[in-house]
Amino acid sequence: MDGRLYFRQLLTGLDVAEDDPVAQQMVNFIYLVGDRATGEAVAIDLAYGIGDVFDLLERDGMRLTGLLATHYHPDHVGGSLGGHPIAGIREVLDRQSLPIHVQADEAPWVERATGVSAGELVAHTSGDTVMVGEIPITLIHTPGHTPGSQCFLVEGRLVAGDTLFLNGCGRTDLPGSDPAQMYESLTQRLAQVPDDAVLYPGHLYSEKPSASMGETRRRNVVFRPQTAEEWLALFA
């Protein structure tokens, strides 16, 4: 970590929740972003090892001041996944009161998945900025995997949730998914992210945990179709 930015990528089932078989199978990433000068940090997609994350932050001399969610699925925010309970934002709120930043279209989905109330969520539109200390995090609405999926851009790093992986993109056959919106998100909404930014996905679905956006755009099959019609024929 250089300068004021505090940034950690944690693999569930290994770095946290190491004894949780669901975490080991789902290989989710949790991200911690903070300001080392103020000691403030936010967690992105905090699920599974809640206590482990609090302990890690304490060891790093940081304190949790907020939560951000890329989308509503239980492996990212907690809830029930196929009958398996996953600790998430509800359990964090049981420990302390924190703002939970979600995209406005995703708010009712997060409420249903986790049991949190609307008053506990902070709803955003695309382009909003969440500050952690003096570190700005820009929110980019990228619907397709879910109605309110969002990515977070912070100092040349794109935390993409399940919108974009190093290989492939999020599924578009689940409740709230829309393949046409996914195409627009990948090719239009994320066009503002430069090639030298580093992509940090929501799961470890590739050999590497991150890659530049330029490399991803060259190698990822979801960027090969030249038109929406071609994309939908292959990926819808």
C-alpha positions in Angstrom: 0.0 0.0 0.0 1.3 3.4 -1.1 0.4 6.8 0.3 -2.9 7.3 2.1 -4.9 4.6 0.3 -5.5 1.4 2.3 -6.7 -1.3 -0.1 -7.0 -5.1 0.7 -8.4 -7.9 -1.4 -9.5 -10.8 0.9 -10.4 -14.3 -0.4 -13.2 -15.9 1.5 -12.4 -19.5 2.5 -8.7 -18.6 2.7 -8.0 -15.1 4.1 -11.2 -15.0 6.2 -13.8 -17.7 7.0 -11.2 -20.3 6.3 -13.2 -23.2 7.8 -16.4 -22.3 6.0 -17.1 -24.8 3.3 -19.6 -22.5 1.5 -17.0 -19.7 1.4 -14.4 -22.2 0.1 -16.7 -23.2 -2.7 -17.9 -19.7 -3.7 -14.4 -18.1 -3.6 -15.8 -14.6 -3.1 -13.6 -11.5 -2.6 -14.2 -9.0 0.1 -12.5 -5.6 -0.4 -11.3 -3.1 2.3 -10.8 0.5 1.2 -9.6 3.2 3.6 -7.6 6.2 4.4 -4.5 5.3 6.4 -4.1 8.9 7.7 -7.5 8.9 9.4 -7.8 5.2 10.1 -11.3 5.0 8.4 -12.2 2.1 6.2 -15.2 0.7 4.3 -15.8 -2.9 3.4 -17.2 -3.9 0.0 -19.3 -7.1 -0.2 -18.7 -8.1 3.4 -20.1 -11.6 3.8 -18.9 -14.8 5.6 -16.2 -14.1 8.2 -17.5 -10.9 9.8 -15.4 -11.3 13.0 -12.3 -12.1 10.9 -12.6 -8.9 9.0 -13.1 -6.8 12.2 -10.0 -8.5 13.7 -8.0 -7.9 10.6 -8.9 -4.2 10.5 -8.0 -3.8 14.2 -4.6 -5.4 13.5 -4.1 -2.9 10.6 -4.9 0.0 12.9 -8.1 0.7 10.9 -11.8 1.0 12.0 -14.9 0.2 9.9 -17.0 3.2 9.1 -19.3 2.0 6.3 -20.3 -0.8 4.0 -20.7 -0.9 0.2 -22.5 -3.6 -1.8 -22.1 -4.4 -5.4 -25.4 -6.3 -5.6 -28.0 -8.2 -3.5 -26.9 -11.8 -3.8 -26.4 -13.5 -0.4 -22.7 -14.4 -1.1 -22.1 -10.7 -1.3 -24.3 -9.2 1.4 -25.4 -12.2 3.5 -28.7 -14.1 3.8 -29.7 -17.6 2.7 -27.9 -19.2 -0.2 -29.6 -22.5 -1.1 -30.6 -23.0 2.5 -27.1 -22.2 3.8 -27.1 -19.1 6.0 -24.3 -16.6 5.2 -23.4 -13.8 7.7 -23.4 -10.4 6.1 -24.5 -6.8 6.6 -27.3 -7.8 9.0 -24.7 -9.3 11.4 -22.4 -6.2 11.0 -25.3 -3.9 12.0 -25.8 -6.1 15.1 -22.3 -5.1 16.1 -22.4 -1.4 15.2 -24.5 1.1 13.2 -23.0 1.8 9.8 -24.2 3.3 6.5 -24.8 0.7 3.9 -24.3 2.2 0.4 -26.3 0.5 -2.4 -27.5 1.5 -5.8 -31.1 2.8 -5.6 -32.5 0.1 -7.9 -30.9 -2.6 -5.7 -32.3 -1.3 -2.4 -35.5 -3.4 -2.3 -33.6 -6.5 -3.4 -31.0 -6.0 -0.6 -33.8 -5.6 1.9 -35.5 -8.9 0.9 -32.2 -10.8 0.9 -30.8 -9.6 4.2 -33.7 -8.4 6.3 -32.3 -4.9 6.8 -34.7 -2.0 6.6 -34.9 0.7 4.0 -33.8 3.3 6.6 -30.5 1.4 7.1 -29.6 1.7 3.5 -28.1 4.8 1.7 -29.4 4.7 -1.9 -27.2 6.1 -4.7 -27.3 7.0 -8.4 -24.5 6.4 -10.8 -21.7 8.9 -10.5 -22.1 9.5 -6.8 -19.0 9.6 -4.6 -18.6 8.0 -1.2 -15.8 9.4 0.8 -13.7 7.3 3.3 -11.6 9.8 5.0 -10.1 11.8 2.1 -10.3 8.9 -0.3 -13.1 9.2 -2.9 -14.9 6.1 -4.2 -16.9 6.7 -7.4 -20.0 4.6 -7.9 -20.8 3.3 -11.4 -24.3 1.7 -12.0 -23.8 -1.4 -14.1 -27.1 -3.2 -14.4 -27.3 -6.6 -16.1 -26.4 -9.2 -13.5 -28.9 -7.5 -11.2 -31.0 -4.3 -11.6 -28.8 -2.3 -9.3 -25.4 -3.9 -9.7 -22.7 -1.3 -9.3 -18.9 -1.1 -9.5 -16.5 1.1 -7.5 -13.6 3.1 -8.9 -11.0 4.2 -6.5 -7.5 5.5 -7.4 -7.1 3.4 -10.6 -8.8 0.3 -9.2 -12.2 -1.0 -10.3 -14.0 -3.3 -7.8 -16.5 -4.9 -10.2 -18.5 -7.4 -8.1 -20.1 -9.8 -10.5 -20.4 -7.4 -13.4 -17.1 -8.3 -14.9 -14.6 -11.0 -14.2 -11.1 -11.5 -15.8 -12.8 -14.2 -17.8 -16.5 -13.8 -18.6 -19.1 -11.7 -16.8 -21.9 -12.2 -14.3 -24.8 -14.5 -15.2 -27.8 -12.9 -16.9 -30.4 -15.7 -16.3 -31.1 -15.0 -12.6 -34.0 -12.9 -11.1 -33.5 -9.3 -12.0 -30.9 -10.1 -14.7 -31.0 -8.5 -18.1 -28.5 -9.5 -20.9 -29.2 -6.3 -23.0 -28.4 -4.2 -20.0 -25.2 -6.2 -19.3 -24.0 -5.5 -22.8 -24.6 -1.8 -22.3 -22.8 -1.9 -18.9 -19.7 -3.6 -20.3 -19.4 -1.6 -23.4 -20.8 1.8 -22.5 -21.0 2.4 -18.8 -17.5 0.9 -18.1 -16.1 2.7 -21.1 -15.1 5.5 -18.7 -12.7 3.2 -16.9 -9.2 3.5 -18.6 -7.2 0.6 -19.8 -4.5 1.1 -17.1 -7.0 0.7 -14.3 -6.8 -2.6 -12.5 -9.9 -4.9 -12.4 -10.7 -6.5 -9.1 -13.6 -9.0 -9.5 -16.1 -10.4 -7.1 -14.9 -14.0 -7.3 -11.7 -15.8 -8.0 -12.8 -17.4 -11.3 -9.4 -17.1 -12.9 -5.8 -18.0 -12.2 -5.0 -14.4 -11.3 -6.9 -12.3 -8.7 -6.7 -9.1 -10.8 -5.6 -7.7 -14.2 -5.6 -4.4 -16.0 -8.7 -3.4 -17.8 -6.7 -3.2 -21.0 -5.7 -6.9 -20.7 -9.2 -7.8 -19.7 -10.7 -6.1 -22.8 -8.1 -7.9 -25.0 -8.5 -11.4 -23.5 -12.1 -11.6 -22.2 -14.5 -13.2 -24.7 -17.4 -10.9 -23.6 -15.6 -8.0 -25.4 -15.2 -9.9 -28.7 -18.7 -9.3 -30.3 -18.8 -6.1 -32.3 -22.6 -5.4 -31.9 -25.3 -5.8 -29.4 -26.9 -8.4 -31.7 -23.8 -10.5 -31.8 -23.3 -10.2 -28.0 -26.9 -11.3 -27.3 -26.7 -14.2 -29.7 -23.7 -15.5 -27.8 -24.3 -14.6 -24.2 -28.1 -14.1 -23.7 
